[in-house]
Amino acid sequence: MQIGSVDAAEINATTEWLAGLTREHGLPQKVVVLHQFAESMITNRPLVDTSHPELALLLHADGHGTPQLKTGTWERLKAGLPEGMRLAWKNFYDEDTPTFTPEQTMALEPAPWFVSYQ
């Protein structure tokens, strides 16, 4: 399996365009989901621009396995997060051992802004 990556400069170019489009057409705020489970997936992440009020940037922290593995990934990914970027959590039905309960998920620090299930 090959894992891709994206640089902050490409994210910033894309979000600049989307923020302009949203502003130009008077559209509601857009959520931009950045999916990550390894540090190498988003290079220069501290340089991601979170200043566009037209956008809500969301880091979708993906990890699976035991609770210790999942929270370890969460801790690594939230470290150095650009100010203003929200966090999301992913629960797996088949790959987590065991799957976090809603209460366990929302007890994370900080509580996830978005939760997905797969």
C-alpha positions in Angstrom: 0.0 0.0 0.0 1.3 3.4 -0.9 0.5 6.3 1.4 0.3 9.7 -0.2 1.2 13.1 1.1 0.4 16.8 0.6 2.4 19.9 1.5 1.0 22.9 3.4 1.7 25.0 0.3 -0.7 22.9 -1.8 -3.3 23.0 1.0 -3.0 26.7 1.3 -3.4 27.3 -2.5 -6.5 25.1 -2.5 -8.0 26.8 0.6 -7.3 30.3 -0.7 -9.2 29.4 -3.9 -12.1 27.8 -1.9 -12.3 30.7 0.5 -12.4 33.2 -2.4 -15.1 31.2 -4.2 -17.2 31.0 -1.0 -16.8 34.7 -0.4 -17.5 35.7 -4.0 -20.8 33.8 -4.1 -21.9 34.5 -0.5 -21.9 30.8 0.3 -22.0 29.3 3.8 -18.8 28.3 5.6 -17.2 25.2 4.1 -15.5 22.3 6.0 -12.1 21.3 4.7 -11.2 17.8 5.9 -7.5 16.9 6.1 -7.2 13.2 6.6 -4.1 12.1 8.5 -2.8 9.0 10.3 1.0 9.5 9.8 3.1 12.6 10.3 4.5 12.2 6.8 1.1 12.6 5.2 1.0 16.5 5.6 4.4 18.1 5.2 5.0 21.5 6.8 1.7 21.2 8.6 2.5 24.1 11.0 2.4 26.3 7.9 -1.2 25.5 7.0 -3.2 28.8 6.9 -6.3 28.6 9.1 -7.1 32.3 8.8 -10.0 32.1 6.3 -13.3 32.7 8.1 -15.1 31.1 5.1 -13.5 27.8 6.0 -13.4 25.4 9.0 -10.2 23.3 8.7 -10.6 19.9 10.3 -7.8 17.4 10.9 -9.4 13.9 10.6 -7.1 11.8 12.9 -7.3 8.2 11.7 -5.9 5.4 13.6 -6.9 1.9 14.5 -6.2 -0.9 16.9 -6.1 -1.0 20.6 -7.2 2.1 22.7 -3.5 2.7 23.4 -2.5 2.7 19.7 -5.5 5.0 18.8 -4.8 7.5 21.6 -1.1 7.4 20.8 -1.9 8.4 17.2 -4.3 11.1 18.5 -1.6 12.6 20.8 1.0 12.6 18.0 -1.3 14.2 15.5 -2.7 16.9 17.8 0.9 18.0 18.7 1.9 21.1 16.8 -1.6 21.6 15.3 -2.0 25.0 13.6 -4.1 27.3 15.8 -7.7 27.3 14.7 -7.6 23.8 13.2 -10.3 21.5 14.6 -9.8 17.8 15.4 -11.9 14.9 14.2 -11.7 11.2 15.3 -12.4 8.0 13.4 -13.8 4.9 15.0 -13.6 1.6 13.2 -16.2 -1.2 13.7 -13.9 -4.0 12.4 -10.4 -2.8 13.1 -10.6 -1.3 16.6 -10.1 -3.7 19.5 -12.5 -2.7 21.0 -14.4 0.1 19.2 -14.5 3.3 21.4 -17.9 4.0 22.9 -19.4 7.4 22.3 -18.5 8.3 25.9 -14.9 7.3 25.5 -14.7 9.1 22.2 -16.0 12.4 23.6 -13.7 12.1 26.7 -10.7 12.7 24.4 -8.8 16.0 25.0 -9.8 18.0 23.3 -13.2 16.5 22.5 -13.4 15.9 18.7 -15.4 18.4 16.7 -16.4 15.6 14.3 -16.6 11.8 14.7 -16.8 9.3 11.8 -17.4 5.6 11.9 -16.2 3.1 9.3 
